[in-house]
Amino acid sequence: MRYTTLWGTTDSYQVNFTVFGSVFMGYADQTVQISSRRAAVHGLSAETRMQGWSQPARVVGLKIPRVTLEQEFEALTGMPVGEPLRFDGDLDLASPGGQAWRATVQALAQGLDPTSPISTHPLLSGPLTQAAARGLLLAARHNHSHLLHTPAPPDPPETIKVALEFMHANASQPLSVEDMARAAGVSVRSLQAGFRKHLDTTPVAALRRIRLDCARHDLSSSPPGTRVAAIAERWGFRHVGRFAIQFAQSFGESPSETLARSS
């Protein structure tokens, strides 16, 4: 069969799949049979070619500027791209990531319909365009995929979970590290080491954060006339000024500001 050159640019990436039927897409020395379950992802250094087909097929083509993908990569990772993105060449649209990306592209296509209000409103079309670019970076394999898919940290051991549950259930009570360790069935030293290793904090700091969250919940749902000092004392903060500082550092506003919004 004869191949037809579709495009060859150094400033964009091309993604192609079909609504129905299948077509062969060529890129450099690679050929991908695209379908509704498999997309071709090409760019930047060679021409993309489409092979003639004998069966009916409807091809969906998406062109994403290189600068757009690189900007979204930097937004996701916090680091510059460095070496240009090189995709493996295909994307499994039947995978969870592939399905999610295709749904995003379909929503984008519907929004770009001239009769759709989304097409003329950048606050609506912009996020869809961004989602399509970021989704491709996350769903398709490329030379920088390892920077986007860091392994999830392992769950903390059962003793840490038990200690946290104990803190949540007794946050309004005066608790010592010895109380927490006793509830978890370990020594104080072992509990402290476990919190440092698995949560990068201490039992005391974890309890303080739980109490701050509880205080914030009460402040944001309190009736008029409630005093900040009363809520601080309820959750074990005996020094109101220190409580206000810790609260502001955690939530970006003072306790009185949170309380004022609840009125």
N, C-alpha and C positions, 0 to 999 in steps of 0.2 A: 504494500500500500504506500501511497505517496504522503509525505509529511508536509504540512503547511506551517511556515513560520508565523507565529502570532505576534510576538514581541520579544525584544531583548534589551533590557535597560539595566543601568547600574544604580538607579536611584529608587527602585521599588521592588517589592516582592509580589508574586502572583499565587493565588490559591484558586484551584478549580475543582469542582465536583459536579455531579449531575443530579437532576431531579428524577429522571428516569433514564434507563439505558446506560451504556458505558462507552468510554472513548479512551484511546491511548494518548497520553501526554508524554512528550520527550523533553529532556533537559540534560544538556551535556551528553554523557554516555549512559544516562539512566532513562528508563521508560516506566511509567506508572499507568496502570489501567484504572482510570477514575470511574466512580459510580456514586450511587447515593450513600454508600457505606465507606468510600475511600476517596480522599482528596489528594491532589498533588500540590505540593508547596515548593515553589521555585523562586530563584533569584540569588545572587545579583549578577553573576559573572557570565552567564550563557543565555542563548536564545531558548525560549519556550516554544515547543512545536506541538501541533495537534495532528494526529494521524486521522486520515479519512475513515469514516465508519459506514457500515452497510445497514445497520439497524437504527431506528429512530432514537434520538437522545437529546435531552435538553441540558446544556452546560451552563453552570453558574460560575461566573468569574469574579474574583475579588482582587483588586490591586491596592496594596498598602504601601505608601511611601516609606522608604528606608528611614528617613528622619523620624517618622512617627513611631515605628517599632523601636528604634533606639531610644527615643525619649521615654516610651512606656517601660522599656527594660530598665532604664535608670531609675524610674519612679518606683518600680517593684523591688529593685535590689539595693538602691542607694549608691550605686557605683557606675562609672562609665562603661560602655560596651567594650572598648578596646578593639580586639579583633572583630571584624564584621560578623554578624549573625549568619550562620550557614545551617540551613535546615536539612534533615535527612532525606527529604524528598516527598514524603507522604504523611497523611494523617488519618488514623483510624476513626471514622465518624461514628462507628458503632460503640466505641469505648465511652465511658462516662464523660471524660473530658471532651471528646469529639462531639458527642451529642449536645453537650452544653454549649460548645462553640457554635455548632450549626444553628441551634435555636437562637443564639444571639444574632447571627448573620441574617436569619429569617426575619427577626424583629427589626433589624436595621433596614433590610430591604423594604419591608412594609412601611416603615417610617419615612423612607425616601420617596414614596409615591407622592407625586405632585398634589394630590388631593388630600394628603395627610397633614394635619397641623404640626406634626413632629418635624417634617421636612423644613419648615420655615422658622422653627424655634430652636436656637442653638443650645438652650438649656436642656432640651429633650434629646436632640440628635447627637449632641456632643458626647454625653455619657455612653450612648450606644456604640458610637464609633470607637471610643476608648475601650469599651468592653470587648469589642471584636478584636482589637489589636492585642490587648492583654491576654485575652482568652487564647489566641493563637500561640503566644509565647509560652503559655502554661500547658497547652494541650499537645502541641507538636514538638517532636524531638529536634534539638539543634545543639550546636557546639557549646552553648552556655546554659543548657537545661539544668546542669548540676547546681548552678547558682540560684535557681528559682525553686528548687525542690529539696530543701534541707530536711533531713530526717526529723520526724516528730520526736520530742523528748520522751523517754520512757515514763510510764506512770510511776508515781512514787510508791514505795512499799506500803503494805497494809498498816504498819505501825504509824506512818505519817498520816494516812487517811483517818485512822481512828483518833489520833490527836487533834486533827482539824475538826472532825465531827464533834468531839468533846468541847472544843473551843466555841464552836457555833452554838452548841446547846447551852453553854454556861457563860456566854460572853458578858452577861450582866453581873456575874458573881466575881468576887475577888479570887483570882486564880494565880497560882505560882507555877514555876516551871516544874517543880516536884509534882504538883497535881496533874499536869499534862503528861508527864512521863509515867506516872502511876496509871493513868487511864489507858495509855498506850501499851503498858506492860514492858517498858524498857527503862534503862537508867537515864538519868538526866544527861549525862555525857553522850550517850548513844542517840538520844532524841535531838540534841543540839547538832551533832554531827550529821544526822539524817536530814535535818532541815537545811543545813548548809549545802549538802551534796545535791539534794534533789529539788530544792525550792530556792536555793541561793538567798536564804534569809534565816532568821532565828525564830524560835518559838514565840518569844516576847514580841518581836516585830510583826509576826503573823497574827497574833492575838490583837495587837493594837490596830492593825488594818481591818480586821473583822469588826472591832468595836467602832471604828470610824465609819465603816459602811452602815452599821446599824444606826449610828447617830445621824448620819445623813438621811437615811430613810425616815426617821422620826421627825427630823427638822422639815423635810419636804412634805410631810403629811400631818403637821400639827395644827390645831385650831388657834385662832387669834388669842394673844395673851400668853402664849407659851414662852418660857425663858430659855435662852441658850444654856445657861448654867444648870438648869434642871435636867436637861437632856444629857449634857456632858457628865453630870454626876451619875445619871442612870446607867451610863455605859463605862463607868469606872475612871473617868477623867476628873481628878480632884482639883487640878489647876486649870481654870478656865482659859487663862491666857495661853498656856502651852497647848491646850486642846485646840484653840483657834488657829495657832500657827501650824500645827500638824494637819488640821483639817484643810487649811488653805493650800498647803504644800501638796496634799493628795488630790484635791478636787478643783483647784484653781479659783476658789472663791471663799469668802468668809462664812462661818456658820450663820451669822445674822443675815447675809444675803440669801442663803438657801432658805432660811426661815421666812424671810419677807415674801418670797415667791409663793409660799404655801397659803398666804393670807388671801 
